[in-house]
Amino acid sequence: MANTSRLDGYNVPLAQQVISIVQKEHIVGVLGWRRSSSCLQVIGDLAKHSIPLLSVTAISDELTNISPYFFRVVAPNTVHTRVAAHFATAPKPHGLNAKNAVIFFDHRDSHSLNIAGHFKSDFEKNGGTILPGLNVAYFDKKPVQGVFFTSERTDRKEFSLLVEQVLTKNPAVNLIYFAGIGHQDAVEFQNALPPMEKYPDLRVVSVDTSYITEANARDRWYFTTYTYHGQWSTLTKDHNIAPSPFLGPHGNDGEYQQNFDPYLKHGATPYDNSIPDATAITSYDGLMALTLAIKDVMARKDAQNITSQDVAKALRQVAFQGVSGYISFGGDKSNGDPVNKSIVMLLAASQGIGMLCIGGGPFYPGVDQTAYNCPE
């Protein structure tokens, strides 16, 4: 186990440390890194030494097919932006019926810019208009208008000024797409939003980093993410399918709660305590995927003779019902992405975070999720 401190400067040195002890410690795979930019930094070095890297949260589409040694248990951001754009433009009550949007993104971060560029394209394909922001960047040689911020450095005060500027410039805006890449970005931006009374029609759609509910964002902050703790119980309750042991019958009373909050002492702050957030769930699935691959190899070879190449090859054949949804890497032609992996659209409501719909693919093959599908 190692900690990169979320600083990009530590990623490559840590990967080199892993490489240097591969033989001594018999390392056959790495679970991590979480961030797309970090994975992009280290996968080259790890792949040169045939070490598979399995990420549980990296969603940049730049990682698709980047290496036969890279895998992830989450859908790429092209799925997130497509689902978000369909939901944003779909008529009410199934969507937001948004016509005019402004995008906030960090133009220096490839992942944030990537998300912004894809959302712009998807939103416009659905008939929406991206209004002029305060800045312009280029993605895939095409201009992306929006508002720049610096991830993990722009604070509430600065965000507040930027929001007021762009709303004054574009009175017709009824949607902000926030391409944040970190928890801190979402906290600062949510706190910077103007009161609902001042802009009653303004809604925000974001991506997987925003599993939080600051007061200013409640009932108008929608976000796509990898999964939701209540998804399993909601979809399988009428199908005679056993609860997930990790989640329990109600999503908050399984192995996770028993290990992290056995006496339910964190009722006011349940996420990460009694209730697993999306990252905790996909981390469980990532470890399960690696375990299944290693078990598959061990069925044919002695443990001491297993190689990282063996594990990478076995990962391509892995297919199982994960807590976050069905996970299959597609066999010999795997591009590292889980095939047709589902995602969810959530709302940060006054009563708490709740699931609105499911996008991407089937969560649990054989279970009818038609009533929960996001607009397409």
N, C-alpha and C positions, 0 to 999 in steps of 0.2 A: 504494500500500500504506500502511495506517495502523494504529496500535495503540491500542486503547481502554484498555489496562492493566487490563482486566477490572473497571473501576470504572464503575458506572452513571452517575456524574456526567459522564463523558466522552462518553457515547453521543450525546446530542442535539447538543452542540457539534460533534462530528465529522461527524454527518449534515449539519449546516448548512454545514460547510466543503465537503463534497462538493457540496452544492447550489450553493454560490457559485462553484465552478470547473467546473460541468458544461459550459458552452459553451466555455470556454477550452481545457479538456483533452479535450473531446469524449467525456465519460463516458456510456456507454449502459447501464450496469448495475453493480450492486454485489454482490460475493461476500462474504457475512458478513451480519450478525453471527452469532456462534455460539449465544449464549444466548437462550432464549425471551424473558426479561424485557427484554433489550436490543432484540430485534426489535420487541417491543410498544412500546418507547419511540420508535423511530425511523421505523417504517413510515408513520406518518401524514404526517410531513414529506416523506419521499421520494416518497410517492404523490402528494402535492399537486403535485410537479414531474415526475410521470410517470417516475420512476426505478425500474426493477425491482430488488428485493432478493431474492437467492437465498441461503437459509441451508443450511448443510451439517449442522447438528446440532440446531437448535431444534425441539422436539417438542411444545410445549404445544398442546392442541387449541383454545386461544383464538385461535391464528393461522390456523386453518382458515377459508377464505373471508373473511379480514379485509380483503383488498384485491386488486384485479386486478393489483397490482404486487408481490405477495408470492408467492414460491415456495420450496419446500424439497425436498431429495432424500431425506428420511427420513420414515418413517411417524410419525403423531402419537401422543401418549402413550396415547390410548385403545386403540391396538393393543398397546402394551407392557403396560398393566395387565391387559388381557383375557388375553393369552398368559401373563403371570405368574400370574394367579389360577387359570387352568386347570391350569397346571403344578403349582402349589402344592397344589392339592386333588386332583389325579388320583392314583389308586392307584399304589403302587410296582409295578414298577420304572420306569414311564414318568413318574411324578411323585413328589411328596414326601408325599402322603397327609396333608397338614397340616389340622388341624381348628380350631386356635385361634391367632390372630395378634394381634400388637401392631404399630402403625405408628409409626415415627419420621419426623417431618417438620418443616420450617421454616414455621410458620404465617404468618410475615411475607412469605414469598416466594410469589407467586401460582402459579408453576410447581410448586413442591414441594407446596403445598396442593392444587393441581389433581390431581397424580399420586396423592396420598394419598386424596383423595375418590373418584377413579375406582377405585382398587384396593379400597377398602372396599366399594364397590357390587358390583364384579365378584366379589370373594371371597365375599361373602354370597350372591350369586346362585348360587354353586356349592356352597352348603351350609356354608361356613365361618363361624366366629364371630370377630368383632373384639372382643377383650377390653378392659376398661377400662384406659386408660393412666394418665397423670398429669395430662393436660390435655384440653381440648375446644376445637375451632375449628369454623367453619361453612363448608361448601362447597356452593354451589348451594342455600343456605338449609337445609341438612341438617347435623346434628352429625357431626363426625368426631373420635372419641376417639383419643388417641395420646399421644406424648411429643414435646414441642417441643424444638428445638435451633435455634441460630443458625448459618446456613451460613457456612463459612469462619472462624468464630470459636470455636465449641465445640471444645474440645480433647479429647485422649484421656482425661485425668483426669475431666473433667466427663461425657463420654460413659459412662465406666466406672461412675460413680455412678448415672447415669440407668438404665443397663442393669440394674444390681443392684437398684435400687428397683422397677423394673417386673417383674422376674423374681420378686422376693420377694412382690410383690403378686399376681402371676398365676402360680402354680406350674404351671398346666396349659398355658402357652404353649409351642408347639413351632415357631413361625415368627415372625420379625421381618421386616416389610417396611420397607426403608430408602429413603425418598424424598429422597435427597441430590441436590444439583444441581451439585456441584463435586468435582474430584479430591481436594482436601484433606479434604472431608467423609468420603469413603470411607476414606482412609488413617487418619484419626483414629478413625473408628468401628471399622474392622477391628482396629486395635490395642487397642481398648477391650473387645473381646469376651472373655468369660470362657473359661477353658480348656475344650477339648472334653470332657475327662474329667469335668468338673463338670456339664456340660449336654450329654450325648451325643446327645440327640434334637433339640437346638436347631439350626435352619437359618435362614439369612438370604436373602431375595430382594431384589434391588435393581434399579436402572434404569441407564441407559447411562453414568453417570459413573465406574463402578467397575472399570475395566480394570486392576486391580492385585491382587496376592496377598500381603498381609501374613500372617505366620505364623499368627496366631490365627484367621484366616478360612479357611484352606485346607481344602478338602474339605467346606465347609458354606456357601460364599458363591456364590449363583447370581444371575445378572443377565441382563436383556435388553439388547441393544444393536443398533445399526444393521446390523452385518455382522461378518464374521470372516475373517481372512486365509486360512484353510484351506477356506473354504466353496466357492469356485470349483472347486478341484482335487478336493475330495471328491465333489461332485455331478456333475461332468462327466467324470470319469476313464474311465467306461465308455461314453461317448457320442461318441467321436471328435470332440470339441470342443477347439480349440486352447487352450492356457493363456492366461490374461490376461497381456499383456506387463508390466503394472504389478506383478503379483504373482510371475510366473514359474511354472514347473511345480509347485513345492512350496509356494507361498505366501510364500516368504522368499528367493527368488533371482531376482527380476525387476528392473524399472527402479528400484523404490524402494530395494532393497538396493544396487544398483549406484551410486546417487547418494548415499545417506546412510551406507552402511557398506561400501564396496567391498572393504576388506581384512578384513572380519569381525573387527573389534577389540573388539566389544561382546558377546561370547558370553554373558556372565552377565546382561546387560540388553538383550535383543534388541528389545523393543518400542520403537518410535520410532527404532530404529537400523537393523537389518537387516529387521525385521518391522514392517509398517505396522499401527497400531491402527485401530480403527473410524473415528475422526475423520479420520485421514490418507486412508483409502479414500474416505469420503464427500466429502472436500475435492476429491479427484481427480475424482469424479463430478460435483460441482457445477461445477467449471471446464469439464468436458466439456459439460455441459448448456448453459452460457452460450456456449461456442464453437460448438456446433451451431446454436443460435438465431441467432447473429451470421452464421454461414456461410449460413444459410437466407436471411437478409435480403440479404446481399451478392450472392446469386445473382440478385437483382432490382434492386438499387440500388448505385450507386457508394458506396464506403466512406465518403467525406466527407459523404454525404447520409443516412447511417443515423441514425435517432433512437432514443431510449430507448423510445418508444412502439412502434416497429417491433420492437425486441428483446422487449419484454413480450408482444406479440402472438405472436411466433414461439415464445417459450418454451411457450406453451399447447399447441403442436403437437409439441413435442419428445417423442420416444420412442426409447429405445435400451437396449441391454444394458450396464448399468453394472457396475463391479467390485463394487459393493455389492448388486447385484440389478437386476432390470428396472425401468426408470424411464420412466413416461409421465405427463404432466400432464393428460391427458384431453381435450384439444381445446378448442373454444370455450367449453365450460361448466366449465372448470377452476376448482377451488376453491383452487388453489395446492399441494395435497398430491399426492404421487405416488400413482397409482391402485394399490391393492392391493399396496403395497410390502411385501416380506418383512423380517423381523427375525430375530434368533437368540437362543437361550437358551444362555448359557455357564456353565461351572463353573470357579471358581478352585481348581484341584486342587493337590495336593502336587507333581505333575509339571509343572505349568504350567496355563495357561488352555486349556480345550478346549470344543469345540462339542457341545452335547447334542441340540438340535433346532432346527427352523426354524418360525417362526410367521408369521402375516399372509398373504401371498400367495406365488406362485411366484417363486423366485429366478431361474430361467432357464427361460422358457416353452418347453415341449416336452420338458423333462427331468423324468423321474419322480422326485419327491422324497418319495414316500409313506413310505419307510422312515425318513426324517429329520423328518417332521412332528411338531410339538409336539402334546400332547393338546388336543382341542377338546371 
